C-alpha cells in the first residue's frame, strides 16, 4: 500500500511540476502584459483588474487537481514493474527539463510590447525589458543610459542581465544596475541610487524591470519624489475585494478598506494610483504596532508615503477625515479589517462632503441674490 502511494505521488509530481512551470513562465507574463500600465489607470482597467488578478492562482489550483486525476488514471494503466520504471524515468526527464526552463531565461519570452512612453519630464522613460532592437531604437531617440531593476540573485533574471550587458555595450549605452526585490528587501541602496540619478541631471535614462509594471512603478514614484514632480492626481483604482475585506470608494480620490497583505501591497496598492497610505491603527497597541512596523517597511521598499493617524475614539475621526481631505492626490485609508474606526471615518467624510455642498449652495445663492461677488448687493440693469 505504501509503495503504491509512493509511486502515485511521484507520478503526480512528474505531471504537475512541468505544467505548473508552464503556467508560471509562459502564461503569467502575457497576462501581465494584457493589463495597461499603472500610470494609465482608467475605468476599463478597473473593470479588468478584478477578473485578471485571481486568474493565475485559479489556473494553478485547477491544474493541481487535474494533474492528480491524470496521474491516477495514468498509473492505473501501468501493469508491469518495467512499465512503472520507464514511466518514472520519462517523468523525471520531463521534470528536469521543466526545472531548467524555470531557472533559465534562454527559453523565457521577452515581453512582446515595445518600450512604453511613460515619462517623467524629458529625462526618464519607463517600460518593459528591452531586447537588442529596442535598445538600438532607444539610442536613436537620445537615451544615453539604461537603468535595470532586474536582480542577479534570481536565476532567470541573471541571464536576462547578461544579455542586456552585452546589448548595451554593443550600442554604446550606459547600464546602471539597481536591483529591486520589493517582496524580499527594503531596497534602500537601489532607491538611493535612483535618487542620486534624479538629482545629478544631464543624461536621459530608460528605466525598466521585466514587464515595466510593478518594480518600474516603484522607481517612478521614487524619482517623482526626488525631482519634486507631483503625482498625476488620478484616482485610487483597487480590486473590490482584498483578503481581509472589501474596498469602499469614498470618491475618485479616496478609497477605504482593510490592511493589505504584503502581496496585495505590491500587486494592487503600488499600481493603484494611491499617492499615499493612511493607517488608522494604534501604535500604542503592541499587536497593531508590529503590523504598522511591517507595513512601514513595505512603504519604504516601494516609495509610497505612509502616515499613521490612529483613531482611538469617534472624535479622532473628524480630524483624520479633514487631514485626508486636505491631501491633493489619491489616498488609501485602512484599519486592520472593516471595524468601527473605518465606519467612524467614513461617516466623517460624508459629513464633510455634506457641509461642503451646503456651503457651496449658500455661496451660489448669495452670489445670485447679491448680484455676484464684489457688487455690494447692487444689481446691474441693462
PATORSE-146210 format. One record per atom (N, C-alpha, C, O, CB): x, y, z. Coordinates in pm, whole numbers, plus 32768, in hexadecimal, padded with zeros to 4 digits. Glycine has a CB too. Example, Ala and Ser with C-alpha at 12.3 -4.5 7.8 and 13.67 -1.06 7.14 Angstrom:
BEGIN
85277DC7830C84CE7E3E830C85287EB6830C85907EB4834E846B7E41838985057F1F82C485577F9682CA850A80038313853D8072832485807FC4823C
//
This chain:
BEGIN
80537F8780008000800080008057807F8000803F80DC7FB47FA18000807B80BE80808057811680F5805D816281067FDA817481757FAA817980E880D3818F80937FA081D8809D7F22817D80D17EB381A881247E62821280157EFA810280A27EB180A280D17E4D808C81687E59808781B07DF5801C80857E5B807D81987ED7806882267EEE80E282777EC380D482E47E8B804782407F81815B82417EDF81D582877EB781DE82957E2081FF83007DED8250823E7EED81C282287DD881C4822F7D45815F82967D12817C82E37CB681A581A57D0880E882977D51808082F37D2580AA83857D3E809483DA7CE87FFB82D57D6F80E683A17DB1811384297DCF818184567D70818484C97D45814384337E6081DE83FA7D4F8247841B7CF0820D843A7C668235849A7C2582AC83A97CE581AE83E77C3B816F83FE7BB9812884857BB7812A84CD7B53810C838E7B9980E884A67C2780A485287C30810985997C2380F085FB7BDB805885357CB7817C858E7C6781E285F67C5E821886037BD0822886727B9F825485D97CBF823385927B8D826985977B04820A85E17AA7823686237A488282850A7ACF818785D77AC0812486187A69810A86A87A96810587037A4380A085C97A6980F986BD7B1A80D187417B4D814087A77B3F8125881A7B1C80A687377BDF81BC87817B59822B87E07B59824188207AD08246889B7AC882AB879C7B86824F87D47A638263881779E081EF887179BA820488DD7983827787AE79738173884579D58101889979B380FD89187A0380DA898279CE8082884D79C7812189107A85812589897AD8818E89EB7AA881778A647AA8814089647B67820289B77A7F826B8A0D7A49823C8A5179C982568AC879B582EA89BC7A2D81F58A07797481C08A4178F881638AB5791781678B1D78D4817789D778A6810D8AA3797B80B28B0F79A180FE8B8A79D280DE8BFA79AC80518ADF7A0D81618B757A2681AA8BE67A6181FF8C2F79FB82068CAA79FB82028BB57AD382428BE279A382A48C1F794982648C5678CB828B8CC1789B830D8BBA792382028C0F789481CC8C37781281468C7F781881288CD177C181BC8BBF77BD80F68C62787E80728C9F7883806D8D1B78DC80218D7878BF800D8C3B78B380BC8D1D794980B78D9179A480E98E12796180A58E78796D810B8D757A20815C8E13791B81878E9178DC81268EC87875810C8F407877820C8E7E789B80ED8E757819808A8EAF77BE800F8EE578057FD58F4877D9805F8E47775A7FE78EA578747F758EDA78BF7F968F6278F97F408FBA78FB7F4D8E7A792E80118F727927803A8FF4795A8041905C78EE801E90D0790480C08FEA799E806F903278748077909078057FEE90BE77D77FDF912B77A180C2905277917F88906977ED7F02908C77BE7EC79101780A7E6A914277D97EA7901577CA7EFB911D78817EC7918D78CF7F0E920E78AA7F88920D78997ED7917179647EC6927C789D7F0892FD78887F61931F78FE7F4C92ED796D7EA1936C78727FC4937478E680239399794D7FE193EA79BC7F76942379A8809593E87911802393EF7A327FE894307AA57FD594C57A937F8095017AD5803B94177B1C802395047A3B801095937A2A7FA095B279C87F80962679B1809095D379FB7F65954B798F7EF7956179347E769525796A7E2B94E679207F16952778AC7E5C953879EC7DE794FD7A2B7D69953E79F47D5B95B879F37DED950D7AC37D0D94EA79C77C90951A79927C1F94C679CB7C3894657A147C8F951678F77BA194EA79AB7B31949879D77B39940C799B7B1093AB79DB7AAD94DA79B17B6C940279227B79937E78E47BD9932679337BC092AF79467BAA938C78537C48936179627CA6931579B47C6292EA7A367C74927A7A647D25936979D27C1493447A6F7BCF93247AEC7B7292AD7AD97B63925B7B347B80939D7B1D7B3392A37A657ADA92317A4C7B2891B27A357AFC91467A5C7A80924D79D47B9E91BD79F47BE8914579CF7C3A910D7A427C4990937A4C7C429163795C7C7191627A977CCB91327AFF7C8B90CB7B5B7CCB90657B777CFC91A67B507C1090E17B8D7BD8907C7BE67BCB8FF37BA37BD28F8D7BE87B5190A97C177BB88FEF7B1E7BAB8F6E7ADA7C338F307ABE7C438EB67AC97B5F8F7E7A577C978F827A9B7D198F4D7A767D6B8F257AEF7DB38EC27AEA7D668FB37A247D608F717B5D7DB68F5A7BD17DB18ECB7C047E1C8E937C1E7D8F8FB77C3F7D3A8E8A7C157D398E037C4A7D4B8D977BE17D458D217C047CBA8DEC7C927D618DBA7B627D638D577AF77DD28CF17B097DBA8C797AFA7D738D9C7A717E4D8D1D7B2A7EBC8CC17B367EAB8C637BAD7EBD8BEA7B9B7F3E8D0D7B427E898C937C277E728C347C947E068BCE7C757E148B587C987E4E8C7F7D127D9A8BF97C347D2F8B9B7C0F7D648B337BAD7D448ABD7BB87CB78BE77BD37DB58B617B4B7DEE8B037AEB7E4A8A9E7B2F7E478A287B0D7E3C8B4F7A7F7E9A8ACC7B8E7EF68A717BD47EAA8A0A7C287ECD89947C297F568AC07C2D7E438A387C6F7DF489DB7CC07DAC89767C677DA888FF7C867D8D8A277D177D7589A67BF87D30894B7B9B7D9088E57B617D6F886F7B547CEE899B7B297E0A89137B3F7E6C88B67B097E9788507B727EAF87DC7B4F7EE589027AD57EA288777BF07EC788197C5B7E6187A97C657E8787347C707ED288627CE17DE287CC7C617D7987677C6A7D78870F7BEC7D6F86957BF57CEF87AA7C7E7D8287517B777D7E87057AFA7DF786A87AED7DE986377ABD7D7987647A827E6C86D77B187EE486827B0D7EDD860B7B6A7F0F859F7B497F6286D37B2B7E9E861B7BDF7E8C85AA7C3A7E3385407BFB7E5084C97C027E5085D87CC07DC6856D7BBC7D6E850E7B797DB484CA7B047DA384527AEE7CEF85547B487E0385167AB87E4C84DD7A477EB584797A767EC884117A367E8E854C79F57EFA84977AE47F5E843A7B187F1E83B87B457F53834B7B2C7FAA847A7B8D7EAC83C37B857E67834A7BB27E3A82F57B3C7E48827B7B3D7DEF836E7C097E0483387AD57DD782ED7A607E4C82AD7A167E42823C79E67D8983497A027EBC82F67A0D7F3182C079C77F6E824C7A137F9081E679D77F9A832D79B37F7B82597A957FB981F07AE67F6581727AE67F9A81037AED7FCF82217B757EE081827ADD7E88810D7ADC7E9C80B67A607E7D803F7A627DF781387AE57ED280F279F37EE680A679787F6B805979777F7F800279227EE2810479027FC4807879D48047803779D6803D7FB57A23801E7FB37A9B80B280957A1580577F4879DE80447EC47A1B80C87E857A4880CB7E407AAE7FFF7E6879BA81337E9A79FE81B17E557A1C82127EB37A6182077F2E7A5981F07E1E799B82727E767AA882D87EC47AEC832C7F127A8883547F847AA383317E6A7B4283497ED47A1483997F1879AE83517F94797A83917FFB796483B87EB8793982CF7F8C79678283800079378283807079A0828B80E6797D81F27FD77916827B80497A1F827C80AE7A8A830380F57A8E830981707A9A825E806C7B13837180A77A8583F780E37A86840A813F7A0D844081AC7A1A846380757A8783DD8112799883EB8164791F839C81E6792D83CA8251790383BB811678A4832581DD796882D38255797A831782B779D98314833079C28248823079AF835482847A44839A82DB7AA28413831C7A62842F83927A7983C4828B7B1E845D82D07A1084D2830979CC84A88379796D84E683E37968851E829B797F843D835F7921840C83C578C483DB8440791183F684B178E9839A838D786D83938429797F8362849979CF83D284EA7A0C83CC85657A10830884677A3B843B84A47A3C84AD84EA7A7684F485407A0D852085AF7A2C851084877AB384FE850E7993853F855B792784F085D879078528864578F7854F850478A8846B85C978FD8417863D78DF841C86A379508423871C79378385861178C6841A867379CD841F86CF7A3E84A587187A4384AA878E7A65840986827AC1851286D27A21859687137A1E8599877F79B385D187EB79C9860586AB7A03855D87637940855587C978D7850588417903852788B278E38518878E785984998829794E844988987982849988EB79E6848E896579E983C8886479C384EB88A67A38854088EF7A9585A489477A4D85BF89B87A778588888F7AF085DD891379DF863A8963799185F489DD7957862C8A4A79568677890F7921857A89CA7927852E8A3978EF85138AA47959851C8B1B793C84A98A0778B484F38A7879D484D58AD77A3E85508B277A6685468B9E7A85849C8A8E7AB785C58AE77A6486408B287A90868A8B6E7A2086ED8BB37A38869A8AC47AD0865B8B5D79A686A08B98793486458BF978ED85CC8BE278E286D18B2B78D3867F8C6578BD86318CC5786F86418CAD77DA86088CF77789865B8D547891868C8C4677B386A68C30772586258C1676D986188C3C766487068BBC771285C48BD5771C85478BB476DA84D48C0A770B84628BF776E085278B2376EF84F08C69776484868CBE779A84678D2E773984C38D71770B84AE8CF7782483E98D44771883C88DAE76B983E68E3976F083C28E58776183378DA6769284288E8B769F843B8F1876C183B68F5D76A983718F3B764984AE8F5A766C838E8FBD76FC830E900076E882FC902E76588355906A761C830390777745828790127623826F902F7595825E90C4757B827790F3750C81F58FE675658233910D75E1821B919B75CC829E91E775C882FD91C3760D81C091D4763882A392507579831992A47573831C930375E982BE93057639831F92F174F18385935475F4838D93B2766383179412766682FA94567603840F9401765B82D2941676D9825E946E76E6828C94FA770A82E7950B775C81FC943777528250955E76CF827A95E776E482389620776081EA967F7758825A963C7669825995E677D482329621785282AC966D7883831696317899820295B478BB82A196ED78938317973F78AB830597997925829597B6794F833697947831837897C3795C837C983079BD83D4989B797E844E988D797783B498017A4C83969906794F83E0996E790884209935788B83E798DE7849844A99AC796384959967786B84DB993977F4854998D57814858A98A077BA851699AE77A9855F98B9789785D6986C78BD85BC97D978DA8617978878CD861598A97933854397B47900852A972A792984B396F178DD8445972878DF8511972279C084CC9682789A846496397852845C95AD788D84C3957178AD8480963477B883E19578789B83CC94F778DF838C9494787F833F94B9782783759509795D83AD94167892837193AF783E83A39325786383E0931378CC838E93CA77AE838992C0780C83B1923678288441921B77FF8487927377CC835491D677E0846C91A1781884F4917777F5850C918B776084BD915A770F850B90E2781C857691D37739858F91EC76AA85EC9184766D8654916376A785CA9278769785C8915275FA862490F975B2868991507565868791CA757185D79099755186E0911075168749915A74D0870F91C1746F87429230746687A490F9748486A4919C7428866791FB73C9862E92747413863D92E573E685F891B5737885ED925B748585B492CA74D1862293267505861193A07507856092957547869392EE752F87029341755E8739939874EE875C940C7505877092E97597874193627476877193B374058710942673E9873C949573CC8781935C7386868E940C73F2862C947773DD863894E17449862F9559742D859D943E73DA864B94B474C686599514753386D3956E751F86CD95E6753C866494CB75B98741953474EE87B9958474D787A095EF746D87D4965F7479882D952A74AB875195CE740787359632739E86D896A073D186D2970C739686F795ED7325868E9684743F863296E774778675974274DD86339797751985BC96A274B686F8973174F287409789754D8752975375D987869798763086FB980A7555872696D575F0873D9697767387D3967B768088109643762486E996147683880E96A176F0889F968C770388BE961E7769892F95ED776D88E0970D7730885D95F877BA88759590781D87FA953D783787899569781F88A495CE789F880F94C3786787A39467788887AE9443791B8819941B794987A893E7782E874194537964873C942D79F186EA93AD79FB867193AE79E486FE949F7A4A872C933F7A1D86E692BF7A2786C892A07ABA871E92AE7B108739924E79E7864E92767AD3862392527B59862591BC7B6F85FC918C7BD9859792887B74865491707B0C865D90DE7B1A86C690BA7B82872491067B9A867F909D7A9286B690457BBE8711901B7C2887638FA17BFE87298F3E7BD186C28FFC7CA887E78FA67C0B88398F327BE9882B8EBF7C4B885F8E527C3188C98F5B7BE287E68ED47CBB87D18E657D1987668E057CE8875D8D957D1987AA8E9B7DA287158E2F7C8686B18DD77C4A86ED8D977BCD87158DDF7B72862E8E257C2886F38D127BC687388CD27B5687068CFE7ACD87568D167A73872B8C3E7B6186828D097ABC864E8D307A3986788DBE7A15869B8DDB79A385B48D237A3786738E177A7886968EA27A5D872D8EB37A4D875A8F117A0B86638EFC7ACC877B8E5A7A88880C8E627A7788318E5379E388888E9B79B188528DF57ACB87F08DF7799E880E8DE4791087DC8E5978BD881D8E82785C87D08D6378DE87688E9078E387378F07789D87998F7C78AF87AF8FC9785186AC8F2E78D087D28F89792588348FF1793D88B18FDE78E888E9903E78B3885A8FF579D188DE8F6178DC89548F477889893A8F7077F989928FAA77B9897B8EB3789188C58F5277C688A28F7C773D88A29015773388D4904F76D388178F447715886990547799885D90E5779588E59129779D88FC918E775B880391167805893F90F277EE89C6912B77F68A09912A776D8A46918C77438A1B90DE785D89FE90B877298A3D90AE76A589FA910C76418A3E914C75F18A37901D7671897491147646892B916675E5894591FB75FB89549246759A8895914975ED894A9228767A896492B6769289F392DC766A8A0993497636894C92D877278A52928376818ADB929F76548AE092AD75BC8B27930375878B3B922E76818A93925875778A96925974E48A6092DC74AB8A8E930774418A4591E574AC8A01931B74EE89C7939774B989FE941374FF89D7948374DF892F939374C58A57940075608A96947275A18A4294B5760C8A53952C76268ABB94D6753C89E6946A764A899594A276B689D0947C773D8A03940E774F8903947176AA89C894D7779C89F594BC7824898B946A786C8914948B78678A119541787089B393FD78AF895593A978F8896C93BB798E89DB93A879C08966931378D0890293E079D5890793F37A6688AE93897AA6883593867A8D88DA94857A9088E993337AF7889F92C57B34887392ED7BC088C593027C1988F592447B3987EF92F87BD387B5931B7C54874B92B27C7586D392CE7C68877993AC7C538774923C7CA0871291D07CB786AD91F37D2386D192267D8E875A914E7CDC862F91D67D0685C491ED7D678578916A7D788547912F7D18856592607D38856E913E7DF4851E90C87E1884BF90F17E8784DB90DA7EFC8579904E7E44844D912E7E6483F7916A7ECA83BB91067F2B8397912C7F9B838991B47E8883B090877F03837690247F5D83DA8FF07FC383B38FAF8024833E8FB07F0D845A900D7FAF84C28FCE7FFF850F903280538529901880C985208F837FA6853590A5801A858A9105806285519191805684F191A9800D861A9101802C859091EE80A18565927B809C85A392C58027857993348008858A92C1811F860592897FE5863F92C37F6B8679934E7F80867C939E7F2385D692C97EFF86A8936B7FFA86D093F48019874294237FC0874194957F9286F893FE80AA87A593CC7FA8881893F47F5687ED94177EC8881B947B7E90888093847F54879693C47E8E876893DE7E058713945D7DFE872094AA7D9F871893677DD086BD94737E61866B94EC7E6286C295697E7086A595D17E36860494E77ED4872F955E7EBF878B95CF7ECB87D195ED7E4687E896617E2587F495B37F3787F395837DFB883095977D7687D095E37D1B87F9963D7CD28858950F7D36875095BD7D1D86EC96027CCA86E396957CF286DA96EC7C9B866395BE7CD886E496B17D7286DB973D7D9F8755978C7D6F874897FF7D4686D097457E3987CB974F7D75884497957D47883E97B07CB18868981A7C8488C297447D69880A97517C6587FB97677BD5879C97DB7BB987B4982B7B5F87C796E77B90873197E37C0786CF984E7BF2870F98D77C0C86F499377BC38656983B7C4E876298DF7C72879B99607C99881799857C48884099F97C4587BE995F7D2B885499207C0588D1993A7BBB88B8998C7B3D890D99DC7B15891598B87B96884499797AFE882799C27A838876998C7A0D88C899317A1C88459A557A95885C99C5799988AC99A279228871993378CF8824994E78738934997B794B889398B778EC88749848789387E0982778908793984C78EA88C397CE78BC87BA97DF7825873097AD7817873497157828878B96D177F186F297D5778C86D496E1787586D8965478998657960C787285EA9646787386F09645792F8668958C784F85F79531784085F794D478B9865A948E78D085FE94E077B8858A94D3790685819486798385219411796C84B294237939855194E079FA854D9399799384F693247979850B92B879E1857492AF7A21851192EC78EE84A5926579F084B291E47A358499917A79CB84D991807961844D91D67AB08440911879E1842590B5797883B090E2792283BC90F078A88409902B79B6833E90F8796382C79122791882B391BA7918825B91ED78D2824C90E0795183039202796782F092927971827892B679C5823C932079B182E292CE78E8825392607A2281DB92777A7181FE92967B038206930B7B29817F91FE7A698212922F7B55821792437BE6829792877C15829292EF7C56820791C07C2C830B924D7BF58388928B7C2383A293107BDD83D8936D7C1983FE922B7C0B837C931A7B5F838B939A7B19833494067B59835A947B7B5C8368938B7A8482C093E07B8C826994407BCF82A994717C51829C94E67C7481E094027BEB82EE94177C97833594407D1183A194A77CED83AD950E7D2F837593C57D5883EF948A7C84845794E87C59841A956D7C2E845295D77C4B84AA94AB7BE583A995697BEA836995E47BBC8341963C7C33835396B57C2F82EC95C37B66830C95FD7C9C82E496497D12835F968B7D53835B97017D77829C95ED7D7783CA963E7D62844296737DA4847C96E77D5484A4974C7D8E84AC96047DB5848296D97CD184B997437C7D846097BF7C7F8494982F7C8284CA97127BED83DE97AE7C7F838498207C89839C986E7D0B83A598E87D0B82F197F27C8183A898247D7983BE98657DFA844398AE7DFB844C991E7E2E83B897FF7E6C84AD98707DC4853198AE7DC38533992C7D6D8578998D7D8E859A984C7D9184E7992A7D0084E5999D7CA5847F9A067CCD847C9A747C9584C8996E7C19842C99E57D3083C49A437D5883549A4F7CF4830F9AB57CEE83FF9ACA7D6F834099E67CA482D499E67C41825699AF7C83825A99407CB882FB99927BC281E799F87C81816E99C77CC38136994D7C7C814C993A7C0481049A347CCA80EC98FC7CC880A9988A7C8C803F98BB7C2A801A99307C28806998307CF8800E985C7BD97FB098817B707F2898AA7BA57ED898E47B5C7FA1980F7B117F0E988B7C257E8C98AF7C5D7E1C98547C307DA798777C3D7E6A993B7C387E3E97DD7BFC7DD7977F7BD37D9A97407C4E7DD397457CBB7E1197137B767D2697057C3D7CE196C87CAD7D1F96457CD77D7E96147C997C5196B47C8C7CE8960D7D427D18958E7D777CC6951F7D377C4C951B7D467D0F95897E137D0994C37CF17CC594547CAE7CF293D37CEE7D6493A87CDB7CE294547C147C9A93957D3B7CB7931A7D837C5792AC7D557BEC92CA7D227CAC93307E1C7C7E922D7D677C1991C57D567BAF91D47DC27BCE92077E2D7C5991377D5B7B3591AB7DAA7ACB91C27E0D7ADB91727E8D7A9A91907EF17A4691A37DD17B31910A7E8B7B3B90B37F007BCE908F7F187C13905F7EBF7AE790337EEC7BFC90A67F947C7E90777FC17C6A9001801F7BF98FDB803E7CCE90EA80077CD98FC8804A7CCF8F50809E7C838F69811F7C398F13814F7D5A8F1B80BE7C948FE281587C568FFF81DA7BD1904781CE7B96906C82347CB49052822D7BA0905D81547B1E909D81467B1590F280CA7B77910080807B0190F081BE7A9E912D80B07A8A917E80387AC9920980437AE5923A80B079F5918C801D7AE192467FCD7B1392CE7FC47A9E932B7FA57A5093107F4A7B8392DA7F587A9193977FF17A2093F27FE47A4F94777FAC7A9794BF7FF179DA9407806C7A29949B7F327A4F951F7EFC7A01958D7F41798695877F4A7A3995247E637A4895F27F727A0796677FAC79E796CB7F3D797796FE7F357A6296A980197A4996E67EE87A3697367E707AA5970F7E107AE696A97E237A3897D17E8F7ABD97607DA97B22973D7D447BAF97427D7B7C0B97097D3F7B16979A7CCD7BC297867DEE7C4897997E247C6697437E9D7CDB97307EBF7C5C98277E477C00970E7EDF7C1396C87F5E7BCB96427F5A7B5896397F2F7BE0971D7FD47C1195DA7F877BD495577F997BF4952780267C5D9549805D7C0794F07F2F7B9A94DA80617BAC94A780E97B9A941180E87B4D93DA80987B4994EA814B7BE293CE81427BD5933D81497C30930281B27C619348820A7BF3930080C27C46927F81A97C99923C820C7D2E924C81EF7D55927C81847C7691A882117D7F9224824E7E109226823C7E3791BF81D27E13914A81E07E5A920A82C27E7D91E6816B7EA4918581047F10912681377F60914A818C7ED691CD80867F1090AE81027F7F9052811D7FFA908280D07FF390E080817F598FC080F5806A904180E880E5906A80A280D4905E800B80FA90BA7FC2815B901580D1809D8FEE7FDC80898FDE7F4B802990467F15803F907D7EA980568F517F2B7FBD90627F5F7F5C90C57F307F9991517F2E7F7791A27ED87EDF90C57F897FF3916D7F8B803491F17F8C807D92097F09806C92717ECA809891FD800380CE91A77EDE812191BA7E6780D691A07DE580F691DD7D7F819991617E6F807491477DE7802D91257D6C7FB791817D507F9391957CDC7FFE90977D717F7A91B87DB97F02920A7DA67F16929B7DD37EEF92F77D8C7E8F91CE7DF27F5192AF7E487F5993377E7D7FBC938C7E2F7F9C93FE7E0C7F7F93357F0F803393587E14809893A97DCD806593D67D448078944B7D23811993587DBC8025937E7CF27FF493AE7C717F6B93F17C777F3594177C0F7FED933D7C107F3194027CEF7EA5942C7CF97E8F94BF7CDA7E1E94E77CBD7E72940F7D817EF895107CDF7EE795A07CD17EE495E77D567ED996627D597E6995BD7C867EEE959E7DC67EF195DC7E497F7796217E5D7FE095E17E567ED895747EB97F7496A47E767FF096EE7E8C802096E37F1B809497017F387FDD97817E687FC996B77F757FF096A380007F8F964180417F21962A80107FF4972A804D7FBB960A80B17F6A95AA80FD7F5C95DD818B7FBF960281CA7FAB951B80FB7EE295DF81BE7EC6960C82467E96959482967E33955482737E5C967F82487EDD957683027EBD950583587E79953883D67EAB959384177F3B94B4837C7E0694FD83F87DB99527846D7DD994D584E97DA194EE85537D26951E844F7E33947484DD7E53941F854F7EA0946D85B97EDB94D5859C7EA393A585227EA0943986337ED8947F86A77F61944686C77F6D93D186ED7E79947387217FCA949886BA8051946886D6806A9457876C80D39425879380B794C6869C800A948087C18015946688507FEA93D88873800693A788E07FC194CB889F7FA7939688157F7D930B88267FEF92B187F5801292B8877F7EF792ED87D9802B925C884C80A0920C8823808791B887A780DD91B0875080CA91B288938010917A879D7FF3912587297FEA917986AA8021915386437F7090D8873F7FA691EB86B27F9A9240863C801D9287861C803992A785A87F2B92A6864F807092A1868480F192DF866B814892888611818D92BB85B9813992FB86EE814492058627819291A985D3816291AD854281B391AA84E58188911A860980DF91B4853080A991BC84A880CF9240846680EF924383EF800F91AC84AA80CC92AD84B280F09330847D81839330845181A4936483E680D8939F84E681DA92F784A3826892F18480827F92A0840182D192C483AD82B892B684F38235923283F5824291E0837D8215922D830182569229829981F0915E838C81A59272830D817292BE829C81CC9335827B81DC9358820680E492EE82B88206937282E0826393E082C882DC93B08276830E93F982218292941E834D830993368291837892FE8243834F92E981B1839E9303815783A69278828182D392BB819982A392AE810E829F933680CB82C4934380568216926B810A8272939B81148269942280DA82F3945680B483049491804982269483813E8355943F810A83DC946C80EB8413942380708459945E801E84399455816383F293A28065842493537FF483E3937B7F71841D93677F06840D92C1800C836B93B47F77832293D57EFB831A946A7EE182E594947E798298939C7F01834D94BD7F3C834B954E7F2782C2958D7F3782AA95F97F01837E956C7EA08268954C7F8081E295837F9681DE95CA801D81FB958B8083817695117F8F81BC964B802281B1969180A2814B964C80FD80DC962B80D381899724808C81739637817B812195EC81DA810F964082578170966C82948163956281FD80919657827D807196AD82EF8019965F834F7FB9961D83278029972F82C1803B966683D07FEA962784387F9A9693847E7FD396ED84BD804295D8849D7F15968B84757EBA96E784BA7E5C9693850F7DED967384E47E69974184537E86966E85877E37961185D87DAF964B85FD7DA296C086227E8395EC86577D4A95F685F37CC2961B861B7CA295CD869A7C8A955586967C5995FD85A87CA29613870B7C8895D2878C7BFA95EE87BE7BCA95AF881C7CED960187F47BB9964D877D7B30966F87A37AEC96B687317B2C96DC86CE7B2E96C688217A6996C8873D7A1D970286CF7A48979286B47A3897C38644798896FD86ED7A7E97D687197AAC985F87047B25986786A87B3898CB86637ACD989F87887B7697FD86A67BEB97FC864D7BC397F185BB7C0E981A85627C48978986727B4C97BA85A17B2397A385167B15982684C97B3B982D84547AA0975785127ADF988D850B7ACE990F84C77B56994784A07B67997B84327A82997285237BB7993D84FB7C3D997184DF7C7D9927846B7CB9996584137C959968855C7C7298A2846B7CAE985284007C6D9872837A7CB2988283167CA297BC841E7BE8987B83787BA2989882FA7BCD992082C37BDF992E824A7B0B989583107BDD9983831B7C079A0782ED7C959A0382B67CB19A4382507BFE9A6D83607CEF99B882F77D7999B082C77D82996882427DCD999181EA7DD1996A832F7D3698FD82327D3898B281B47CFB990681457D2C990480D47CEB982D81C27C91995081627C5299A580FE7CB29A1080CC7CAB9A3880587BD699E681377D0C9A3D81247D6B9AA680FD7DD99A7180A27E1D9ABF805F7DA89AE481787DEC99ED809E7E5299B480467E2699C17FB67DB199AE7F967E6D992080697E8699E27F5E7E649A037ED37E4399877E807DDF99857E397ED59A4E7E937E9799207E897E8C98AE7E2E7E41983B7E717E1198487EE17F1798807E007E3897C97E2A7DED97567E5A7E26971D7EDB7E9F97187EEF7DEA96EC7DF17DCB96F27F347DF196BE7FB77DA7963B7FD07D31962E7FB27DD3972580287DEF95D880097DAE955E80387DB3956080D07E1E9565810C7DF494DD7FFE7D3D955B810F7D2F956181A07D0694D781D17CA9949B819B7CC795CD81CC7D4C94A382377D28941E82667D3A940E82FB7D8E9451833A7D7A93B5821D7CEB93B683337D02938183B87D3692F283A37D6692D383367C7D938484117D2D929A84087D5A921083ED7CF191C7839B7D10918B83347D7691C584717C7691CA83CA7C06919083807B9B91FA836F7BB7927283777BCD911383C87B2191CE83577AB1922D834F7A77923D83DB7A1B91F584027A4391FB82E97AAD929D84277A8592AC84B27A46933584C97A2D9380846B7AFD9298850D7A2D9354854979E993D1856E7A39944B854379FF94B4852779D093D586057ABE9440853F7B0F94B5851A7AF394E0848B7AE4955784707BA39496852B7AEB947F84307AC994A083A57A3D94DC839D7A26953C83537AD39424834C79E094A383E8795694D783E5795195678415790D95BB83DA78F99480843C799995858481799B960F84B479D5966F844C799C96DA843379EC961685377A46964B84117A8696A583B07A3196B283337A28971F82FA7B129672838B79F296458307799A964C8292792896AD82AA790796FF8255796395C1826E78EA96A38321787E9701834478B29791834B786C97EE8323783E96D983CA792C97A3837D7966982A8383797C986282F7796398D982E079EB982783D179A9980E829979B6983A820E792E986781D7792498CE819579EF97C981B778C7981981F47841983A81C1781198BF81FA77D4990F81B277DE97CB81E4782B98D6827A7801995682B6784E99CA827978159A34826178159954834E78CF99B7825F791E9A21822178EB9A41819678E09AB6817079B199F9821B78CB99DA8149789699F280C178119A3B80C677F79A9680777886996D807577BA9A12812577389A54813177489AE7815877069B3E812176E09A0B819977A29B0181B877B99B8B81E277F49BDE817077D09C52815E78169B8F825B784F9BA28123788A9BE980B278249C08804778269C74800B78FA9B97807677C99BA8802D77619BC17FC877039C307FF476DA9C837FA377109B407FAD76E19C33807676899C9E80A876CE9D25809D768F9D88807676619C84813B774F9D2A80BE77979DA880B5779D9DD9802477909E50800978269D9980ED77B09D7B7FC677B29DA17F38772B9DD97F0E77249E3C7EC477D79D277EE076BD9D9A7F3D76379DCB7F18761F9E577F5175E59EAD7F1075C99D6A7F49764C9E6B7FCE76389EEE800B76859F597FBF76529FC77FA976629EEC809E77019F3A7F9677509F9B7F4B770F9FB97EC57707A02C7E9A77DE9F687F3576DE9F4E7E84769E9F617E0276209FB57E107607A0107DC1767D9EDA7DC175CE9F957E7675519FE07E8D7570A0717EAE752DA0CC7E7D74FF9F9F7EFE75D7A0877F0375FBA10F7F27762CA15E7EAF760DA1D57EA37665A10F7F927676A1207E5776A6A1647DDF7633A18C7D867633A1F97D4D7707A10B7D9275CEA1317D79755DA14F7D217508A1BF7D5B74DAA2187D127508A0D27D0A74F2A1BA7DE2749BA21F7E1E74E0A2A67E28749FA30E7E1E746FA1F27EA87567A2A47E3B75AEA3227E4F75EBA3587DD17634A3BB7DD77618A3117EB475D1A31B7D617607A34D7CE47695A3217CCB76D7A3557C7175FFA3DF7CE076C4A2C17D1C774BA28D7D0577ADA2CB7D647793A3377D9B7777A2A47C76781FA2877D7A7883A2BB7DD878B9A3417DA978D0A3577D3278F5A2577DE978CDA39A7E0A7908A41D7DEB78A2A4837DBB78C7A4F27D977972A40E7D84781EA45E7DB977B9A4BA7D867776A5097DF57727A5637DDA7750A46E7D377795A4E67E757758A52B7EE976C0A52C7EE1767FA58E7F05778CA5BB7EF47688A4BF7EB175F7A4B37EAD75B5A4F97E3B753DA4E97E2975BFA4E57F2975FEA5487DEC75C0A58F7D7D75ABA5347D0775FEA4DF7CE97615A6057D537539A5467CC47519A4F87C4F752BA54F7BD374EDA5B97BC77489A4C17C58757AA5247B7C7593A5717B02751CA5637AA474EEA4F57A867617A5427ABC74EBA5D67A757479A5D57A1974A8A5F7798E74FDA64E797B740BA6387A477471A5B3792D7493A5CC78A0741DA60878587425A62577E074C0A54A785A
//
